[in-house]
Amino acid sequence: MSEIEKKEDEVIYDESQIQVLEGLEAVRKRPGMYIGSTSAAGLHHLVYEIVDNSIDEALAGYCSKISVDINPDNSVTVEDNGRGIPVGIHPQQGIPTVEVVLTILHAGGKFGGGGYKVSGGLHGVGSSVVNALSEHLEVEVSDGEHVYYQSYERGNPTCELKIIGDTDKTGTKITFKPDPEIFEVLVFDYDTLLKRLREQAFLNKGVKIVFTDRREEEPKSVTLYAEGGIKEFVTYLNVNKDPIHDEIIYFSNKRAGMEVEVAMQYTTAYTETLLSFANNIHTVDGGMHETGFKTGLTKVINDYARKYGLLKDKDPALSGEDTREGLTVVISVKVEEAQFEGQTKTKLGNSGARTLVEKALTDKLTAFLEENPKTARTIINKTLMASRAREAAKRAREATRKNSGGSDSALLGKLSRCTDEGADYAELFIVEGDSAGGSAKQGRNRRYQAVLPLWGKMLNVEKSRADKVYGNDKLLPVIKALGTGIGEEFDIEKLNYGKIIIMADADVDGAHIRTLLLTFFFRYMRELIDNGNIYIAQPPLFKVWTGKNKNVVERYAFDEAERDRLIEEMGGSGKCKVQRYKGLGEMDPAELKETTMDPARRTMLRVELEDAIAADQTFTLLMGDKVEPRREFIEQNARLVSNLDI
């Protein structure tokens, strides 16, 4: 939208629309209650809160452009061309309304006062929380006549609201710098913010978002604009995948106080990518809108397949998992009275959203399939293949159980169990190779550390369905050792180990094995990553020692810089000897225990998943069928590689 047209039923947005619910006292004392944490995630949440206010203006129909700048001092400026926060004296508080919004918790136009019909900032705490947690904040408001200015320190005004100029424009500009007394991390990550802002551009078609990083000598800027909205979002998500039909299926529907948009496209992939949003908030834990989509899709696909004889009367119905294999879908609902679970807004609770989405899918997807029989048949064939593969996986799973004669001993012959298997503190080391596995078994603590050696090349699950996974002799021992099952059978309550630790060589082959295992966990045991159960061991690259016999002093280094520092500390290169470990097998049990397995001395990396979209795209790019995007990725990132064994 290049211009924002005023609506005939436009409501007045002024000081009378701002309602006050409570004060700000607890924010600085317990910031985690309002922004989740004081780590990097909480830091970036400050930007999201301010941008969400501008997005709410766009949802209301009054904002077409938002600028977000990271400034050289690591402060952030967010500016929009919306109506501007009201500046008149608030009828209850007796101070300028913009000051009320920035200093009193739960003060805003989102509590039934009529300022907003649909809002992502449900709780209205955004601006005031950001102000409370900022070392300093400045606000400029343009109301079409004047530019108003006020500054704050740690939530408190440092001057009166004053006029600093004249203008014929409207909008709000807020600059804030996070408080070092509050946050553990103070440096904003460009890619993290870019991902969030790109989402907002896709979800609000026609709204232009200009994102600029001014911290380098040459600022980098990107304009995010999606005239096609969530249809372009699906195209973006499928950039490294192969769609099985050209047209992106799109439909929308409205009813009283609620609106839904759905864009979807099937690909040759074996996993689904389903993203849902409610009032522009990414509902990572789903909710009623996702439930409505899944129920409606399963019904529509089954009904169409039966109607045209693609699924016989004697055949079992296609499961929801079958109908979503290879599907990329974005669901976006806008709800006037959104019911989210908690301030983090990760799950939508409005039952009406389920009804709306399910009915829209039933009516409009059915019509699309009827009008596009070629595409419909392609989609149905994909789901039928998924169903057959699911049945094959079931048979393979049952055959595995039968062949083991009720015991898993044949499958787990190389697993060295621990005494306290099943306890939360129990650990499973998945080790590359029998040699390293032997050292690990001797160096472990048998009470709570189990070791499973793997050998040979395992299956790339990015190119395989579940039936192939159950038939793979490298992955099946992992599945059996963990005890949770995979895919639709997965049950984290049956997990035998609280920590699953991948321990591979620090070379190209080791990196490949780690990637294959992480791909497997991401695609088939995703909850283990979400729950923080997956770790990567960090064995040293070098041993540095000096002295002889009983006087020998040994130290370990994990990179060249640490090696050089140790050599200097231990008397210089003339007195020290250095060994570079080519693999875990070169370390004796005592060394492996001391450096990599002993909780008191080891270093491990926990695998975390902050961005499922980026993870999905990365695994598809690195492990999928398309060669050209992978070649481009390698060419762009080759200069960043270190410690590459040739």
MOLIN-V563755 format. One record per pair of residues at least 24 apart in sequence whose ideal C-beta (glycine too) atoms are under 10 Angstrom apart, sorted by the first residue. I is the first residue (numbers start at 1). J is the second residue. Records with the same first field share a line. If there is no record, write none. Layout:
BEGIN
I = J ; J
END
This chain:
BEGIN
1 = 58 ; 61 ; 63 ; 64 ; 65 ; 204 ; 205 ; 206 ; 207 ; 208 ; 227
2 = 64 ; 65 ; 206 ; 208
3 = 64
4 = 57 ; 58 ; 60 ; 61 ; 62 ; 63 ; 64 ; 65 ; 81 ; 82 ; 83 ; 170 ; 206 ; 207
5 = 61 ; 62
6 = 61 ; 62
7 = 60 ; 61 ; 62
10 = 60 ; 61 ; 62
11 = 60 ; 109 ; 113 ; 114 ; 115 ; 116 ; 117
12 = 86 ; 114 ; 115
13 = 57 ; 60 ; 62 ; 82 ; 83 ; 84 ; 85 ; 86 ; 109 ; 113 ; 114 ; 115 ; 116
14 = 83 ; 86 ; 87 ; 88 ; 97 ; 109 ; 115 ; 143
15 = 86 ; 87 ; 88 ; 89 ; 90 ; 91 ; 92 ; 93 ; 96 ; 97 ; 98 ; 100
16 = 86 ; 88 ; 90 ; 91 ; 92 ; 97 ; 113 ; 114 ; 115
17 = 86 ; 97 ; 108 ; 109 ; 110 ; 111 ; 112 ; 113 ; 114 ; 115 ; 116
18 = 85 ; 86 ; 88 ; 90 ; 91 ; 92 ; 93 ; 97 ; 98 ; 100 ; 101 ; 104 ; 107 ; 108 ; 109 ; 110 ; 111 ; 113 ; 115 ; 124
19 = 90 ; 92 ; 100 ; 106 ; 107 ; 108 ; 109 ; 110 ; 111 ; 112 ; 113 ; 115 ; 124
20 = 90 ; 92 ; 93 ; 100 ; 101 ; 104 ; 105 ; 106 ; 107 ; 108 ; 111 ; 124
21 = 104 ; 105 ; 106 ; 107 ; 108 ; 111 ; 123 ; 124 ; 125
22 = 104 ; 105 ; 106 ; 107 ; 125
23 = 103 ; 104 ; 105 ; 106 ; 107 ; 128
24 = 102 ; 103 ; 104 ; 105 ; 106 ; 107 ; 125 ; 128 ; 129 ; 131 ; 132 ; 155 ; 156
25 = 105 ; 132 ; 155
26 = 105 ; 132
27 = 105 ; 125 ; 128 ; 129 ; 130 ; 131 ; 132 ; 133 ; 155 ; 182
28 = 129 ; 132 ; 133 ; 154 ; 155 ; 179 ; 181 ; 182
29 = 132
31 = 129 ; 132 ; 133 ; 179 ; 182 ; 183
33 = 125 ; 129 ; 342 ; 343
34 = 105 ; 123 ; 125 ; 126 ; 128 ; 129 ; 130 ; 132 ; 133 ; 343 ; 344
35 = 125 ; 126 ; 129 ; 130 ; 133 ; 182 ; 183 ; 343 ; 344
36 = 342 ; 343 ; 344
37 = 183 ; 184 ; 185
38 = 133 ; 178 ; 179 ; 181 ; 182 ; 183 ; 184 ; 185
39 = 183 ; 184 ; 185
40 = 183 ; 184 ; 185 ; 186 ; 187 ; 188 ; 189 ; 192 ; 610
41 = 185 ; 192 ; 610
42 = 133 ; 178 ; 182 ; 183 ; 184 ; 185
43 = 74 ; 76 ; 133 ; 178 ; 182 ; 183 ; 184 ; 185 ; 186 ; 187 ; 188 ; 189 ; 192
44 = 76 ; 178 ; 185 ; 188 ; 189 ; 192 ; 193 ; 195 ; 196 ; 610
45 = 126 ; 129 ; 130 ; 133 ; 196 ; 343 ; 344
46 = 76 ; 78 ; 126 ; 129 ; 130 ; 131 ; 133 ; 134 ; 176 ; 177 ; 178 ; 179 ; 182 ; 183 ; 188
47 = 76 ; 78 ; 130 ; 176 ; 178 ; 188 ; 192 ; 193 ; 196 ; 197
48 = 120 ; 121 ; 126 ; 130 ; 193 ; 196 ; 197 ; 200 ; 281
49 = 78 ; 120 ; 121 ; 125 ; 126 ; 127 ; 128 ; 129 ; 130 ; 133
50 = 76 ; 77 ; 78 ; 79 ; 80 ; 121 ; 126 ; 127 ; 130 ; 131 ; 137 ; 172 ; 174 ; 175 ; 176
51 = 76 ; 78 ; 80 ; 120 ; 126 ; 174 ; 193 ; 196 ; 197 ; 200 ; 209 ; 211 ; 280
52 = 78 ; 119 ; 120 ; 121 ; 122 ; 126 ; 127 ; 196 ; 200 ; 279 ; 280 ; 281 ; 345
53 = 78 ; 80 ; 82 ; 85 ; 101 ; 108 ; 109 ; 110 ; 116 ; 119 ; 120 ; 121 ; 124 ; 126 ; 127 ; 130 ; 172 ; 174
54 = 78 ; 79 ; 80 ; 81 ; 82 ; 171 ; 172 ; 174 ; 200 ; 207 ; 209
55 = 80 ; 82 ; 119 ; 120 ; 121 ; 197 ; 200 ; 201 ; 203 ; 204 ; 207 ; 209 ; 279 ; 280 ; 281
56 = 80 ; 82 ; 108 ; 109 ; 110 ; 115 ; 116 ; 117 ; 118 ; 119 ; 120 ; 121 ; 126 ; 279 ; 280
57 = 81 ; 82 ; 83 ; 84 ; 85 ; 115 ; 116 ; 119 ; 170 ; 171 ; 172 ; 207
58 = 82 ; 200 ; 203 ; 204 ; 206 ; 207 ; 208 ; 209 ; 280
59 = 116 ; 117 ; 118 ; 119 ; 120 ; 203 ; 204 ; 207 ; 279 ; 280 ; 334
60 = 109 ; 115 ; 116 ; 117 ; 118 ; 119
61 = 117
62 = 170 ; 171
63 = 170 ; 171 ; 172 ; 204 ; 207 ; 208
64 = 204 ; 206 ; 207 ; 208
65 = 171 ; 207 ; 208 ; 209 ; 210 ; 223 ; 225
66 = 171 ; 197 ; 200 ; 201 ; 204 ; 207 ; 208 ; 209 ; 210 ; 211 ; 224
67 = 171 ; 173 ; 208 ; 209 ; 210 ; 211 ; 212 ; 221 ; 223
68 = 193 ; 194 ; 196 ; 197 ; 200 ; 209 ; 210 ; 211 ; 212 ; 213 ; 224
69 = 175 ; 210 ; 211 ; 212 ; 213 ; 214 ; 219 ; 221
70 = 187 ; 188 ; 189 ; 190 ; 193 ; 211 ; 212 ; 213 ; 214 ; 215 ; 219 ; 220
71 = 175 ; 177 ; 188 ; 212 ; 213 ; 214 ; 215
72 = 213 ; 214 ; 215 ; 216 ; 217 ; 219
73 = 177 ; 214 ; 215
74 = 177 ; 178 ; 186 ; 187 ; 188 ; 215
75 = 134 ; 135 ; 136 ; 137 ; 138 ; 175 ; 176 ; 177 ; 178 ; 188
76 = 130 ; 134 ; 174 ; 175 ; 176 ; 177 ; 178 ; 188 ; 193
77 = 138 ; 140 ; 173 ; 174 ; 175 ; 176 ; 212 ; 214
78 = 130 ; 172 ; 173 ; 174 ; 175 ; 176
79 = 140 ; 142 ; 171 ; 172 ; 173 ; 174 ; 175 ; 210
80 = 170 ; 171 ; 172 ; 173 ; 174 ; 207 ; 209
81 = 142 ; 169 ; 170 ; 171 ; 172 ; 208
82 = 142 ; 170 ; 171 ; 172
83 = 109 ; 115 ; 141 ; 142 ; 143 ; 144 ; 170 ; 171 ; 172
84 = 140 ; 141 ; 142 ; 143 ; 144 ; 147 ; 148 ; 167 ; 169 ; 170 ; 171 ; 172 ; 173
85 = 109 ; 127 ; 139 ; 141 ; 143 ; 148 ; 171 ; 172 ; 174
86 = 115 ; 141 ; 143
87 = 139 ; 141 ; 142 ; 143 ; 146 ; 148 ; 150 ; 161 ; 163
88 = 143
89 = 161
95 = 157 ; 160 ; 161
96 = 141 ; 148 ; 150 ; 157 ; 160 ; 161 ; 162
97 = 141 ; 161
98 = 127 ; 139 ; 140 ; 141 ; 148 ; 149 ; 150 ; 161 ; 172
99 = 131 ; 139 ; 150 ; 152 ; 157 ; 160 ; 161
100 = 127 ; 128
101 = 126 ; 127 ; 128 ; 131 ; 139 ; 172
102 = 127 ; 128 ; 129 ; 130 ; 131 ; 132 ; 137 ; 139 ; 150 ; 152 ; 155 ; 157 ; 174
103 = 127 ; 128 ; 131 ; 132 ; 152 ; 155 ; 156 ; 157
104 = 128
105 = 129 ; 132
110 = 338
112 = 336 ; 337
116 = 279 ; 336
117 = 257 ; 334 ; 335 ; 336 ; 337
118 = 257 ; 258 ; 259 ; 278 ; 279 ; 280 ; 333 ; 334 ; 335 ; 336 ; 337 ; 338
119 = 279 ; 280 ; 281 ; 334 ; 335 ; 336 ; 338
120 = 200 ; 203 ; 277 ; 278 ; 279 ; 280 ; 281 ; 334 ; 338 ; 340 ; 345
121 = 279 ; 280 ; 281 ; 345
122 = 278 ; 279 ; 281 ; 335 ; 337 ; 338 ; 339 ; 340 ; 343 ; 345
123 = 340 ; 342 ; 343 ; 345
125 = 343
127 = 172 ; 174 ; 176
128 = 155
129 = 155 ; 343
130 = 155 ; 174 ; 176 ; 178
131 = 155 ; 156 ; 157 ; 174 ; 176
132 = 156 ; 179 ; 182
133 = 176 ; 178 ; 179 ; 181 ; 182 ; 183
134 = 174 ; 175 ; 176 ; 177 ; 178 ; 179 ; 182 ; 183
135 = 176 ; 177 ; 178 ; 179 ; 180 ; 181 ; 182 ; 183 ; 186
136 = 175 ; 176 ; 177 ; 178 ; 179
137 = 174 ; 175 ; 176 ; 177 ; 178 ; 179
138 = 173 ; 174 ; 175 ; 176 ; 177
139 = 172 ; 173 ; 174 ; 175 ; 176
140 = 164 ; 165 ; 167 ; 171 ; 172 ; 173 ; 174 ; 175
141 = 170 ; 171 ; 172 ; 173 ; 174
142 = 166 ; 167 ; 168 ; 169 ; 170 ; 171 ; 172 ; 173
143 = 167 ; 169 ; 170 ; 171 ; 172
144 = 168 ; 169 ; 170 ; 171
145 = 169 ; 170
147 = 171 ; 173
148 = 172
149 = 173
151 = 175
152 = 176
153 = 179
154 = 179 ; 181 ; 182
155 = 179
187 = 215
188 = 213 ; 215
190 = 215 ; 216 ; 220 ; 222
191 = 611 ; 614
192 = 610 ; 611 ; 614
194 = 220 ; 222 ; 224
195 = 610 ; 611 ; 613 ; 614
196 = 282 ; 611
197 = 222 ; 224
198 = 222 ; 224 ; 226 ; 233 ; 236 ; 613
199 = 224 ; 230 ; 233 ; 236 ; 275 ; 277 ; 280 ; 281 ; 282 ; 330 ; 613
200 = 224 ; 226 ; 277 ; 280 ; 282
201 = 225 ; 226 ; 229 ; 232 ; 233
202 = 226 ; 228 ; 229 ; 230 ; 231 ; 232 ; 233 ; 234 ; 235 ; 236 ; 237 ; 263 ; 275 ; 277 ; 280 ; 330 ; 332
203 = 229 ; 230 ; 233 ; 261 ; 275 ; 277 ; 279 ; 280 ; 281 ; 282 ; 330 ; 332 ; 334
204 = 229 ; 230 ; 280 ; 332
205 = 229 ; 230 ; 231 ; 232 ; 233 ; 261
228 = 263
229 = 261 ; 263 ; 330 ; 332
230 = 261 ; 262 ; 263 ; 264 ; 275 ; 277 ; 329 ; 330 ; 331 ; 332
231 = 261 ; 263 ; 264 ; 265 ; 330
232 = 263 ; 330
233 = 263 ; 275 ; 277 ; 328 ; 329 ; 330 ; 332 ; 613
234 = 262 ; 263 ; 264 ; 265 ; 273 ; 275 ; 328 ; 329 ; 330
235 = 263 ; 265 ; 328
236 = 328 ; 330 ; 613 ; 617
237 = 263 ; 265 ; 267 ; 273 ; 275 ; 328 ; 329 ; 330 ; 613 ; 616 ; 617 ; 620
238 = 265 ; 266 ; 267 ; 269 ; 273 ; 328 ; 617 ; 620
239 = 617 ; 620 ; 621 ; 626 ; 629
240 = 267 ; 269 ; 616 ; 617 ; 618 ; 619 ; 620 ; 621 ; 622 ; 624 ; 625 ; 626 ; 628 ; 629 ; 630 ; 633
241 = 265 ; 266 ; 267 ; 268 ; 269 ; 273 ; 326 ; 328 ; 616 ; 617 ; 620 ; 621 ; 624 ; 625 ; 626 ; 629
242 = 267 ; 268 ; 269 ; 326 ; 624 ; 625 ; 626
243 = 267 ; 268 ; 269 ; 326 ; 328
244 = 268 ; 269 ; 326 ; 375 ; 378 ; 379 ; 381 ; 382
245 = 372 ; 374 ; 375 ; 376 ; 378 ; 379 ; 382
246 = 375
247 = 368 ; 372 ; 375
248 = 328 ; 329 ; 330
249 = 327 ; 329 ; 364 ; 365 ; 368 ; 369 ; 372 ; 375 ; 379
250 = 330 ; 364 ; 368
251 = 360 ; 361 ; 363 ; 364 ; 365 ; 367 ; 368
252 = 332 ; 360 ; 364
253 = 333 ; 356 ; 357 ; 359 ; 360 ; 361 ; 363 ; 364
254 = 334 ; 356 ; 360
255 = 352 ; 355 ; 356 ; 359 ; 360
256 = 336 ; 352 ; 356
257 = 334 ; 335 ; 336 ; 337 ; 350 ; 352 ; 356
258 = 289 ; 333 ; 334 ; 335 ; 336 ; 337 ; 338 ; 350 ; 352 ; 353 ; 355 ; 356 ; 357
259 = 332 ; 333 ; 334 ; 335 ; 336 ; 356 ; 360
260 = 289 ; 292 ; 293 ; 331 ; 332 ; 333 ; 334 ; 335 ; 353 ; 356 ; 357 ; 358 ; 359 ; 360 ; 361
261 = 330 ; 331 ; 332 ; 333 ; 334 ; 357 ; 360
262 = 289 ; 293 ; 296 ; 297 ; 329 ; 330 ; 331 ; 332 ; 333 ; 357 ; 360 ; 361 ; 364 ; 365
263 = 328 ; 329 ; 330 ; 331 ; 332
264 = 293 ; 297 ; 324 ; 327 ; 328 ; 329 ; 330 ; 331 ; 361 ; 365 ; 368 ; 379
265 = 326 ; 327 ; 328 ; 329 ; 330 ; 379
266 = 323 ; 324 ; 325 ; 326 ; 327 ; 328 ; 329 ; 375 ; 378 ; 379 ; 382 ; 383
267 = 325 ; 326 ; 327 ; 328 ; 382 ; 620 ; 624
268 = 325 ; 326 ; 382 ; 463 ; 624 ; 625
269 = 325 ; 326 ; 327 ; 328 ; 462 ; 463 ; 523 ; 616 ; 620 ; 624 ; 625
270 = 325 ; 326 ; 385 ; 386 ; 389 ; 461 ; 462 ; 463 ; 464 ; 465 ; 466 ; 468 ; 523
271 = 324 ; 325 ; 326 ; 327 ; 328 ; 461 ; 462 ; 465 ; 487 ; 522 ; 523 ; 524 ; 526 ; 616 ; 619 ; 620
272 = 320 ; 321 ; 323 ; 324 ; 325 ; 326 ; 327 ; 328 ; 329 ; 616
273 = 324 ; 326 ; 327 ; 328 ; 329 ; 330 ; 612 ; 613 ; 616 ; 617 ; 620
274 = 324 ; 327 ; 328 ; 329 ; 330 ; 331 ; 612
275 = 328 ; 329 ; 330 ; 331 ; 332 ; 612 ; 613 ; 616
276 = 329 ; 330 ; 331 ; 332 ; 333 ; 347 ; 348 ; 353 ; 357
277 = 330 ; 331 ; 332 ; 333 ; 334 ; 348
278 = 331 ; 332 ; 333 ; 334 ; 335 ; 338 ; 339 ; 340 ; 345 ; 346 ; 347 ; 348 ; 349 ; 350 ; 353
279 = 332 ; 333 ; 334 ; 335 ; 336 ; 338 ; 340 ; 345 ; 348
280 = 332 ; 334
281 = 338 ; 340 ; 344 ; 345 ; 346 ; 348
282 = 345 ; 346 ; 612 ; 613
283 = 331 ; 333 ; 338 ; 340 ; 341 ; 345 ; 346 ; 347 ; 348
284 = 344 ; 345 ; 346 ; 347 ; 530 ; 612
285 = 340 ; 341 ; 342 ; 344 ; 345 ; 346 ; 347 ; 348
286 = 331 ; 346 ; 347 ; 348
287 = 331 ; 333 ; 338 ; 339 ; 340 ; 341 ; 345 ; 346 ; 347 ; 348 ; 349 ; 350 ; 351 ; 353 ; 354
288 = 333 ; 335 ; 339 ; 347 ; 348 ; 349 ; 350 ; 351 ; 352 ; 353 ; 354 ; 355 ; 356 ; 357 ; 358
289 = 331 ; 332 ; 333 ; 335 ; 348 ; 350 ; 352 ; 353 ; 354 ; 356 ; 357 ; 358
290 = 329 ; 331 ; 333 ; 347 ; 348 ; 353 ; 354 ; 357
291 = 348 ; 351 ; 353 ; 354 ; 357 ; 358
292 = 331 ; 333 ; 351 ; 352 ; 353 ; 354 ; 355 ; 356 ; 357 ; 358 ; 359 ; 360 ; 361 ; 362
293 = 324 ; 329 ; 331 ; 333 ; 353 ; 354 ; 357 ; 358 ; 360 ; 361 ; 365
294 = 320 ; 321 ; 323 ; 324 ; 329 ; 331 ; 354 ; 357 ; 358 ; 361
295 = 320 ; 354 ; 357 ; 358 ; 361 ; 362
296 = 354 ; 357 ; 358 ; 359 ; 360 ; 361 ; 362 ; 363 ; 364 ; 365 ; 366
297 = 323 ; 324 ; 327 ; 329 ; 357 ; 358 ; 361 ; 362 ; 365 ; 383
298 = 322 ; 323 ; 324 ; 361 ; 383
299 = 323 ; 358 ; 361 ; 362 ; 365 ; 366
300 = 358 ; 361 ; 362 ; 363 ; 364 ; 365 ; 366 ; 368 ; 369
301 = 365 ; 366 ; 369 ; 376 ; 379 ; 380 ; 382 ; 383 ; 384
302 = 380 ; 383
303 = 362 ; 366 ; 369
304 = 365 ; 366 ; 369 ; 370 ; 373 ; 376 ; 377 ; 379 ; 380
305 = 369 ; 376 ; 377 ; 379 ; 380 ; 381 ; 383 ; 384 ; 387
307 = 366 ; 369 ; 370
308 = 369 ; 370 ; 373 ; 376 ; 377 ; 380
310 = 376 ; 377 ; 380 ; 381 ; 383 ; 384
311 = 380 ; 383 ; 384 ; 387
315 = 384 ; 387
316 = 387 ; 391
317 = 387
318 = 380 ; 383 ; 384 ; 386 ; 387 ; 390
319 = 383 ; 386 ; 387 ; 390 ; 488
320 = 488
321 = 383 ; 386 ; 387 ; 390 ; 466 ; 487 ; 488
322 = 382 ; 383 ; 384 ; 385 ; 386 ; 387 ; 388 ; 389 ; 390 ; 391
323 = 379 ; 380 ; 382 ; 383 ; 386 ; 387
324 = 383 ; 386
325 = 382 ; 383 ; 385 ; 386 ; 387 ; 389 ; 390 ; 465
326 = 379 ; 382 ; 383 ; 385 ; 386
327 = 379 ; 382 ; 383
328 = 616
331 = 357 ; 361
333 = 357
385 = 465
386 = 465 ; 466
388 = 465 ; 467
389 = 464 ; 465 ; 466 ; 467 ; 468
390 = 465 ; 466 ; 467 ; 487 ; 488
391 = 467
392 = 465 ; 466 ; 467 ; 468 ; 470 ; 471
393 = 465 ; 466 ; 467 ; 468 ; 469 ; 470 ; 471 ; 486 ; 487 ; 488 ; 489
394 = 466 ; 467 ; 470 ; 489
395 = 467 ; 470
396 = 466 ; 467 ; 468 ; 469 ; 470 ; 471 ; 472 ; 476
397 = 466 ; 467 ; 469 ; 470 ; 471 ; 476 ; 479 ; 485 ; 486 ; 487 ; 489
398 = 470
399 = 470 ; 471
400 = 470 ; 471 ; 476 ; 479 ; 480
401 = 480
404 = 476 ; 480
408 = 476 ; 477 ; 479 ; 480 ; 481 ; 483
409 = 480
410 = 477 ; 480
411 = 473 ; 476 ; 477 ; 478 ; 479 ; 480 ; 481
412 = 450 ; 452 ; 476 ; 477 ; 478 ; 480 ; 481
413 = 477
414 = 441 ; 451 ; 452 ; 453 ; 454 ; 455 ; 477 ; 481
415 = 450 ; 451 ; 452 ; 453 ; 477 ; 478 ; 480 ; 481
416 = 440 ; 441 ; 442 ; 444 ; 446 ; 449 ; 450 ; 451 ; 452 ; 453
417 = 446 ; 449 ; 450 ; 451 ; 452 ; 481 ; 496
418 = 444 ; 445 ; 446 ; 447 ; 448 ; 449 ; 450 ; 451 ; 496 ; 497
419 = 445 ; 446 ; 447 ; 448 ; 449 ; 450
420 = 445 ; 446 ; 447 ; 448 ; 449 ; 450 ; 497
421 = 448 ; 450 ; 481 ; 483 ; 496 ; 497
422 = 483 ; 494 ; 495 ; 496 ; 497 ; 498
423 = 447 ; 448 ; 496 ; 497 ; 498
424 = 448 ; 495 ; 497 ; 498 ; 499 ; 533
425 = 449 ; 497 ; 498 ; 499 ; 599
426 = 450 ; 495 ; 496 ; 497 ; 498 ; 499
427 = 451 ; 497 ; 498 ; 499 ; 500 ; 501 ; 535 ; 597 ; 599 ; 604
428 = 452 ; 478 ; 481 ; 482 ; 495 ; 496 ; 497 ; 498 ; 499 ; 500 ; 501 ; 502 ; 533
429 = 453 ; 497 ; 499 ; 500 ; 501 ; 502 ; 503 ; 535 ; 537 ; 592 ; 596 ; 597
430 = 454 ; 477 ; 478 ; 481 ; 482 ; 500 ; 501 ; 502 ; 503 ; 504 ; 513 ; 514 ; 517 ; 534 ; 537
431 = 455 ; 501 ; 502 ; 503 ; 504 ; 505 ; 513 ; 537 ; 584 ; 585 ; 592
432 = 502 ; 503 ; 504 ; 505 ; 507 ; 509 ; 510 ; 512 ; 513 ; 514 ; 517 ; 583 ; 584 ; 585
433 = 504 ; 505 ; 509 ; 510 ; 513 ; 583 ; 584 ; 585
434 = 585
435 = 583 ; 584 ; 585 ; 586 ; 587
436 = 503 ; 504 ; 505 ; 510 ; 539 ; 583 ; 584 ; 585 ; 586 ; 587 ; 592 ; 596
437 = 503 ; 584 ; 585
438 = 585 ; 589 ; 592
439 = 584 ; 585 ; 586 ; 587 ; 588 ; 589 ; 590 ; 591 ; 592 ; 593 ; 596 ; 597
440 = 501 ; 503 ; 537 ; 584 ; 587 ; 589 ; 592 ; 593 ; 596 ; 597
441 = 589 ; 592
442 = 588 ; 589 ; 590 ; 592 ; 593
443 = 587 ; 588 ; 589 ; 590 ; 591 ; 592 ; 593 ; 594 ; 595 ; 596 ; 597 ; 598
444 = 589 ; 592 ; 593 ; 597 ; 598
445 = 593 ; 597 ; 598 ; 599
448 = 497 ; 498 ; 499 ; 599
449 = 497 ; 499 ; 501 ; 593 ; 597 ; 598 ; 599
450 = 481 ; 496 ; 497
451 = 501 ; 503 ; 597
452 = 477 ; 478 ; 480 ; 481 ; 482 ; 497 ; 500
453 = 477 ; 503
454 = 478 ; 502 ; 504 ; 513 ; 516 ; 517
457 = 509 ; 512 ; 513 ; 516
458 = 512 ; 513 ; 516 ; 517 ; 519 ; 520
459 = 516 ; 519 ; 520
460 = 512 ; 515 ; 516 ; 519 ; 520 ; 622 ; 623 ; 624
461 = 486 ; 516 ; 517 ; 519 ; 520 ; 521 ; 522 ; 523 ; 524 ; 619 ; 623
462 = 515 ; 516 ; 519 ; 520 ; 522 ; 523 ; 619 ; 620 ; 621 ; 622 ; 623 ; 624 ; 625
463 = 519 ; 623 ; 624 ; 625
464 = 520 ; 523
466 = 523 ; 524
469 = 520 ; 523 ; 524
472 = 520
474 = 513 ; 516 ; 517 ; 520
475 = 516 ; 517 ; 520 ; 524
478 = 517 ; 520 ; 521 ; 525
479 = 520 ; 524 ; 525
482 = 521 ; 525 ; 528 ; 533
484 = 524 ; 525 ; 527 ; 528 ; 533
485 = 524 ; 525
486 = 520 ; 521 ; 523 ; 524 ; 525
487 = 523 ; 524 ; 525 ; 526
489 = 524
490 = 524 ; 525 ; 526 ; 527 ; 528
491 = 527
492 = 525 ; 527 ; 528 ; 530 ; 531 ; 533
495 = 525 ; 527 ; 528 ; 531 ; 533
497 = 528 ; 533
498 = 531 ; 532 ; 533
499 = 532 ; 533 ; 534 ; 535 ; 599 ; 604 ; 606
500 = 525 ; 528 ; 529 ; 533 ; 534 ; 535 ; 607
501 = 533 ; 534 ; 535 ; 536 ; 537 ; 596 ; 597 ; 602 ; 604 ; 605 ; 606
502 = 534 ; 535 ; 536 ; 537 ; 604 ; 605 ; 607
503 = 535 ; 536 ; 537 ; 538 ; 539 ; 584 ; 592 ; 596 ; 597 ; 604
504 = 536 ; 537 ; 539 ; 583 ; 584
505 = 539 ; 581 ; 582 ; 583 ; 584 ; 585 ; 586 ; 645
506 = 537 ; 538 ; 539 ; 540 ; 541 ; 558 ; 559 ; 580 ; 581 ; 582 ; 583 ; 584 ; 643 ; 645
507 = 541 ; 581 ; 582 ; 583 ; 643 ; 644 ; 645 ; 646
508 = 641 ; 643 ; 644 ; 645 ; 646
509 = 583 ; 645
510 = 539 ; 583 ; 584 ; 645
511 = 641 ; 643 ; 644 ; 645
514 = 607
515 = 618 ; 619 ; 622 ; 623
516 = 623
518 = 607 ; 615 ; 619 ; 623
519 = 615 ; 618 ; 619 ; 620 ; 622 ; 623 ; 624
521 = 607
522 = 607 ; 609 ; 612 ; 615 ; 616 ; 618 ; 619 ; 623
523 = 616 ; 619 ; 623
526 = 609 ; 612 ; 615
528 = 607
529 = 606 ; 607 ; 608 ; 609 ; 612 ; 615
530 = 608 ; 609 ; 612
532 = 606 ; 607 ; 608 ; 609
533 = 606 ; 607
534 = 605 ; 606 ; 607 ; 608 ; 609
535 = 602 ; 604 ; 605 ; 606 ; 607
536 = 604 ; 605 ; 606 ; 607
537 = 584 ; 592 ; 595 ; 596 ; 597 ; 602 ; 603 ; 604 ; 605
538 = 595 ; 596 ; 602 ; 603 ; 604 ; 605
539 = 581 ; 583 ; 584 ; 586 ; 587 ; 591 ; 592 ; 595 ; 596 ; 597 ; 602 ; 603
540 = 579 ; 580 ; 581 ; 587 ; 591 ; 592 ; 594 ; 595 ; 596 ; 603
541 = 579 ; 580 ; 581 ; 582 ; 643
542 = 566 ; 567 ; 578 ; 579 ; 580 ; 581
543 = 577 ; 578 ; 579 ; 580 ; 581 ; 586 ; 587 ; 591 ; 595
544 = 569 ; 570 ; 573 ; 576 ; 577 ; 578 ; 579
545 = 570 ; 575 ; 576 ; 577 ; 578 ; 579
546 = 570 ; 571 ; 572 ; 574 ; 575 ; 576 ; 577
547 = 571 ; 575 ; 576 ; 577
552 = 577
554 = 579 ; 591 ; 594 ; 595
556 = 581 ; 587 ; 591 ; 594 ; 595 ; 596 ; 601
558 = 595 ; 603 ; 643
559 = 642 ; 643
560 = 642 ; 643
580 = 643 ; 645
582 = 645
583 = 645
END
